[in-house]
Amino acid sequence: MADFSIDPDFAEQLEWIKEFVAAEIEPLDLAFAGEGFVYDKSSIFYDEAIRPLQQVVKDRGLWSCHLTPEYGGQGYGQVRLAYMNEILGRSQFAPTVFGTQAPDSGNAEIIAHYGTAAQKERYLQPLLDGRISSCYSMTEPQGGADPGVFRCRAVRDGDEWVIDGEKWFSSSLRYASFLIVMAITDPDVSVHKGASMFLVPTDTPGLEVVRNVGVGQEPPGHGSHAYVRYDSVRVPAENLLGGEGQAFVIAQTRLGGGRLHHAMRTVGAVARCLDMLCERALSRTTQGEVLARKQATQEKIADAWIELLQFRLQVLHAAWVVDQHGGAAARKEIAAVKVATPRVYREAVLRTMQLHGALGVSNEMPLPSMLMAAVTMGIADGPTEVHKFTVAREVLKDYSPAPGAWPSEHLPERRAAARDTYADLLERAIADS
Ligand SMILES: Cc1cc2nc3c(=O)[nH]c(=O)nc-3n(C[C@H](O)[C@H](O)[C@H](O)COP(=O)(O)OP(=O)(O)OC[C@H]3O[C@@H](n4cnc5c(N)ncnc54)[C@H](O)[C@@H]3O)c2cc1C
């Protein structure tokens, strides 16, 4: 039986988080809009506005709750993280203030899991302390969903590895001190066995940012997703992360929890859409009555509430399965959440935009950027289509083909079998009627 209950102490923490995010962090979203401020840890803004808030979170025992206590986190289970992240999902800066900002959170997880002591000291500790940022560099210009097309190579040369190739959408490289790069080290086996991960400092010679790409209406040059070229980039042999050929095992570690955390935060964004929708419905008058009195609006509100409830329960259920049985056993549930996330978010935003009329699509509301975020959810971490295959493959594992020529539900055969069972009673009941 699934159990999503939480203890009173944690419920109190959630109340505190809600108030803290609304009072202290949401104003930063408004005054310092734009991705750079979230990631640039060398800025005055980071020192003066973000670090003091991070200290408050640390003092409250809520810093990097996804990490184990060994790395300064709380080792919270996924159900607790779900409740927490849905509050953080209402604000752009909240994950940074709480030490759960992607891609640093996922990168920290894999270095903690696979890094050597020296790698942890050089890369993990400053990351956990919030002193530096990192970047994850896997997707290539010719394809991201199919690793079979990856070409970036790393070749061993004495005590060094030499990396050559191109990567695409290496997010926040412009603010990062190092990258985790996936490169093929053995082209003679399948990419799932022949790719490895490397830690590459961003000032390594040969590393060139061709350009930074933006999403949506970010002006050219202003985005933070790097198209990056590796031209004979040399790193010492000890910069190999994990074992040779282990890149995909490592990537799975990174994506497992993170995939659910995006969905948890999306619950918060979808709830924010419902709040906007209801407020508008009660505020705008058309043809002599508020929109809320129109059946078409009531239908929108009912759909919005039902979809939020279903989605929230789906995310909590997936979180609970991970807590009970581990990430690998929750493959189907995690993939299903990944499928639902962009769909539910997109519908919530579109509905809310519609009810706000021209204002809804204007740059005076957060909705256009939320719509882009919703679309992005269906692409980043793998496209929706691929997650659907995973769900279908896992669902089919519980089924087998029909035993004979007809489906198991074929009525004539079932009826004949049932009649055999009740032949005697049937005969007497008919004679009696
Ligand atoms: C905002 C954002 C941030 C990102 N950050 C990073 C990052 O930090 N590091 C990084 O390495 N990458 C990052 N990515 C890249 C992301 O991982 C890829 O975009 C993703 O894996 C899809 O790859 P692609 O864009 O090459 O699309 P493709 O692989 O070309 O797929 C395009 C479309 O084809 C269809 N498709 C693909 N495969 C199938 C299939 N098997 N069956 C049916 N249809 C299919 C889907 O509709 C899919 O959306 C980011 C992407 C976004 C949008």
The ligand as an ORCA input file, in Angstrom:
! r2SCAN-3c Opt
* xyz 0 1
  C      17.168     23.099    -22.289
  C      18.035     21.921    -22.640
  C      19.170     21.681    -21.881
  C      20.018     20.629    -22.221
  N      21.168     20.448    -21.490
  C      22.035     19.494    -21.860
  C      23.274     19.349    -21.160
  O      23.570     20.069    -20.206
  N      24.159     18.426    -21.611
  C      23.879     17.616    -22.668
  O      24.707     16.782    -22.997
  N      22.706     17.727    -23.350
  C      21.795     18.647    -22.979
  N      20.615     18.803    -23.672
  C      20.401     18.013    -24.879
  C      19.386     16.915    -24.700
  O      19.937     15.870    -23.950
  C      18.976     16.464    -26.113
  O      18.286     17.551    -26.722
  C      18.102     15.247    -26.132
  O      18.822     14.095    -25.744
  C      17.531     14.998    -27.534
  O      18.564     14.998    -28.484
  P      18.456     15.928    -29.784
  O      18.119     17.307    -29.397
  O      19.666     15.699    -30.605
  O      17.193     15.386    -30.569
  P      17.140     14.100    -31.504
  O      17.860     12.985    -30.892
  O      17.526     14.517    -32.880
  O      15.582     13.828    -31.479
  C      14.710     14.813    -32.077
  C      13.295     14.282    -32.045
  O      13.190     13.086    -32.827
  C      12.239     12.217    -32.258
  N      12.901     10.979    -31.856
  C      14.159     10.814    -31.418
  N      14.408      9.513    -31.169
  C      13.276      8.849    -31.466
  C      12.909      7.485    -31.434
  N      13.757      6.544    -31.017
  N      11.645      7.160    -31.834
  C      10.761      8.115    -32.225
  N      11.066      9.412    -32.277
  C      12.295      9.781    -31.911
  C      11.677     12.943    -31.022
  O      10.518     13.666    -31.400
  C      12.791     13.865    -30.672
  O      12.385     14.971    -29.888
  C      19.715     19.801    -23.325
  C      18.560     20.039    -24.068
  C      17.717     21.085    -23.735
  C      16.488     21.332    -24.571
*
